[in-house]
Amino acid sequence: MVELGAGTGSLSKHLLRSLKDGAEFISIEKNPHLYKMLVAQHPHSYFLLDCAENLPTILRQRSVGKADVIISSLPWASFSSKQQRELTQAIRTSLKPNGTFITYAYVCGAVLPSFSAFRKQLTQSFCNVDRSRIVWNNFPPAFLYQCRQPVPVLTQTAEIKSSHRSKYSC
């Protein structure tokens, strides 16, 4: 299991408790201050101070191959389209063909144009994209995207042109 954008570790502690025996957990945090806090809170877990875009290299270095599950707490609506594309490509490259990518988003961010671009990026990058209902009791209200069957990354510069779903046979 891979976690992207661990932040303060509020999700990390639940993910660590849910791991089955023998499962590997890798968590990536870009902020040095938050990373130090995570390592102090979970000294026996594997947290990395790095960028999510480097996930394929990190997995190769750890001899993990590809991940079954990638969970993201990254602030997608604050990223440019280029950053979103690079991150989803890194995620697709790092997931097993039957793997699952899960990310959440806040309702307030969903009105931004950058979020619309992200939603389009998801539907072009995965054969199956499901969105949960809005959890209004969360503050701020949020929902999940659960994405399955990543479309293969053909080349570093390949773009998949589609209005909704991939042209690949899913």
CORHUPE-V22175 format. One record per residue. N is the residue number from 0. RES is the residue in one letter. SS is DSSP state (H for helix, E for strand, L for the rest). PHI is phi in degrees with one decimal (999 if undefined). OMEGA is omega in degrees with one decimal (NA if undefined). Layout:
# CORHUPE-V22175
N|RES|SS|PHI|OMEGA  N|RES|SS|PHI|OMEGA
This chain:
# CORHUPE-V22175
0|M|L|999|179.3  1|V|E|-120.9|174.9  2|E|E|-118.2|178.1  3|L|E|-110.9|179.3  4|G|L|74.6|-175.2  5|A|L|-65.3|178.2  6|G|L|59.8|-178.4  7|T|L|-86.1|177.5  8|G|L|91.3|-178.6  9|S|L|-62.2|176.1  10|L|L|-84.0|-177.5  11|S|H|-54.3|-176.9  12|K|H|-62.6|177.7  13|H|H|-73.2|178.4  14|L|H|-64.0|179.5  15|L|H|-61.3|179.0  16|R|H|-68.1|-176.1  17|S|H|-86.8|-177.6  18|L|L|-65.3|174.2  19|K|L|-80.8|178.5  20|D|L|-55.7|178.7  21|G|L|86.6|179.8  22|A|L|-75.3|179.1  23|E|L|-98.5|179.3  24|F|L|-123.0|176.3  25|I|E|-126.8|179.7  26|S|E|-125.6|-176.2  27|I|E|-115.9|176.7  28|E|E|-133.7|-176.6  29|K|L|-87.1|-175.6  30|N|L|-81.7|-177.2  31|P|H|-59.5|-180.0  32|H|H|-64.6|179.3  33|L|H|-66.1|178.1  34|Y|H|-59.1|179.4  35|K|H|-60.8|178.2  36|M|H|-63.4|179.7  37|L|H|-62.8|-179.1  38|V|H|-63.3|178.5  39|A|H|-66.2|-179.0  40|Q|H|-73.5|-174.5  41|H|L|-132.0|-173.7  42|P|L|-64.6|-178.0  43|H|L|-100.4|179.5  44|S|L|-109.7|-175.2  45|Y|E|-103.7|175.0  46|F|E|-109.7|-179.6  47|L|E|-122.3|171.3  48|L|E|-90.9|-174.8  49|D|L|-165.2|178.7  50|C|L|-103.3|-179.6  51|A|H|-60.0|179.4  52|E|H|-60.8|-178.4  53|N|H|-89.6|-176.3  54|L|H|-53.9|179.8  55|P|H|-57.4|178.8  56|T|H|-66.8|179.7  57|I|H|-60.2|179.8  58|L|H|-64.2|177.1  59|R|H|-62.2|-179.6  60|Q|H|-62.9|179.9  61|R|L|-88.7|-177.8  62|S|L|55.0|-179.1  63|V|L|-89.8|-173.3  64|G|L|83.4|-179.5  65|K|L|-123.6|-176.4  66|A|E|-89.5|172.7  67|D|E|-77.2|-175.9  68|V|E|-138.8|172.1  69|I|E|-125.1|179.5  70|I|E|-115.9|-174.9  71|S|E|-120.9|170.9  72|S|L|-114.6|-178.1  73|L|L|-71.1|-179.8  74|P|L|-83.0|-172.0  75|W|H|-55.2|-176.2  76|A|H|-68.3|179.7  77|S|H|-91.9|-179.1  78|F|L|-94.5|173.0  79|S|L|-71.2|176.9  80|S|H|-58.0|179.3  81|K|H|-63.4|178.4  82|Q|H|-63.5|177.9  83|Q|H|-59.8|179.5  84|R|H|-62.8|-180.0  85|E|H|-63.2|180.0  86|L|H|-68.1|179.9  87|T|H|-67.1|175.8  88|Q|H|-66.0|177.9  89|A|H|-62.6|179.7  90|I|H|-67.6|179.0  91|R|H|-60.2|179.4  92|T|H|-65.1|-172.9  93|S|H|-94.3|-178.4  94|L|E|-94.4|170.9  95|K|E|-65.9|-179.4  96|P|E|-54.7|178.1  97|N|E|-101.9|-177.6  98|G|E|-76.0|-178.2  99|T|E|-126.5|174.4  100|F|E|-112.9|-179.4  101|I|E|-124.2|174.7  102|T|E|-143.2|177.2  103|Y|E|-119.4|-179.7  104|A|E|-145.3|178.2  105|Y|E|-95.8|-178.8  106|V|H|-57.0|-177.8  107|C|H|-62.7|178.5  108|G|H|-80.4|-176.2  109|A|H|-68.7|179.4  110|V|H|-87.2|-178.0  111|L|L|-77.4|177.3  112|P|H|-58.5|-179.5  113|S|H|-65.8|178.5  114|F|H|-73.5|175.7  115|S|H|-60.2|177.1  116|A|H|-63.5|179.0  117|F|H|-65.3|179.0  118|R|H|-58.5|177.9  119|K|H|-64.2|178.7  120|Q|H|-59.9|178.8  121|L|H|-62.7|-177.1  122|T|H|-69.3|175.5  123|Q|H|-86.7|-173.2  124|S|H|-102.2|-177.3  125|F|E|-134.5|179.2  126|C|E|-70.4|-178.9  127|N|E|-125.5|177.9  128|V|E|-128.5|178.5  129|D|E|-113.9|176.9  130|R|E|-115.5|178.7  131|S|L|-76.5|171.7  132|R|L|-70.5|177.6  133|I|L|-76.1|176.0  134|V|E|-95.4|-175.5  135|W|L|-72.7|179.4  136|N|L|-74.5|176.0  137|N|L|-74.8|174.6  138|F|L|-122.9|-5.8  139|P|L|-74.2|179.2  140|P|L|-54.1|-174.0  141|A|E|-141.9|174.2  142|F|E|-148.1|-178.8  143|L|E|-110.3|164.8  144|Y|E|-110.7|174.6  145|Q|E|-118.3|-173.2  146|C|E|-116.8|-179.3  147|R|E|-128.1|178.5  148|Q|E|54.9|178.3  149|P|E|-63.2|174.5  150|V|L|-70.4|-178.3  151|P|L|-58.0|175.6  152|V|L|-86.4|-175.0  153|L|L|-81.6|178.7  154|T|L|-145.7|178.9  155|Q|L|-60.9|-174.1  156|T|L|-107.9|-178.0  157|A|L|-66.0|173.6  158|E|L|-119.3|179.0  159|I|L|-95.7|-177.1  160|K|L|-97.8|-179.2  161|S|L|-159.1|179.9  162|S|L|-80.5|-179.3  163|H|L|-144.1|-178.2  164|R|L|-107.5|179.7  165|S|L|-63.6|174.2  166|K|L|-79.6|179.2  167|Y|L|-73.1|177.9  168|S|L|-71.9|-177.2  169|C|L|-100.0|NA
